[in-house]
Every structure is written in C-alpha cells, then in structure tokens.
C-alpha cells in the first residue's frame, strides 16, 4: 500500500538522484588536482604571452591553489 501511495513521487526522487550525481561529478572535476594544475599552466602561459594582466593571473592562481587545500565534504 505504501508503494502505491509514494508512486507519484518516483519522478521527483529520480530527478533528485540525478541532480545529486551531477553535483558529485561537477565537484569532483572542480577539485581535481590534475585539472587545477592544467588551469594553472594555462594561466602561466597567458601571462607569459602578455594576454592577461598579472594581477588578474595572480588572483586566479590564488583561487585555484586554495581549491587544492580546501577540505571537501564526503558524500
């Protein structure tokens, strides 16, 4: 009987589960050390080529490095 009553909520639960998987994947990519390292290299290359303001490059680098040391919540 309970399954019958909660059946209309199945699409909502599926959507929530999918959103959670997407969030976990996005977070994994956001904090991925290899990805951060690549972004730092790209910023360095832009700075060397004069394509980016050194102050802006420094701000981006600070933000990226802080991600490396930011504790992540386990889900």
Secondary structure as the mmCIF struct_conf table of DSSP 4:
data_model
#
loop_
_struct_conf.conf_type_id
_struct_conf.id
_struct_conf.beg_label_comp_id
_struct_conf.beg_label_asym_id
_struct_conf.beg_label_seq_id
_struct_conf.end_label_comp_id
_struct_conf.end_label_asym_id
_struct_conf.end_label_seq_id
HELX_RH_AL_P HELX_RH_AL_P1 UNK A 2 UNK A 6
HELX_RH_3T_P HELX_RH_3T_P1 UNK A 7 UNK A 9
HELX_RH_AL_P HELX_RH_AL_P2 UNK A 10 UNK A 30
TURN_TY1_P TURN_TY1_P1 UNK A 31 UNK A 31
HELX_RH_AL_P HELX_RH_AL_P3 UNK A 33 UNK A 48
TURN_TY1_P TURN_TY1_P2 UNK A 49 UNK A 50
BEND BEND1 UNK A 52 UNK A 52
HELX_RH_AL_P HELX_RH_AL_P4 UNK A 54 UNK A 69
BEND BEND2 UNK A 70 UNK A 70
#
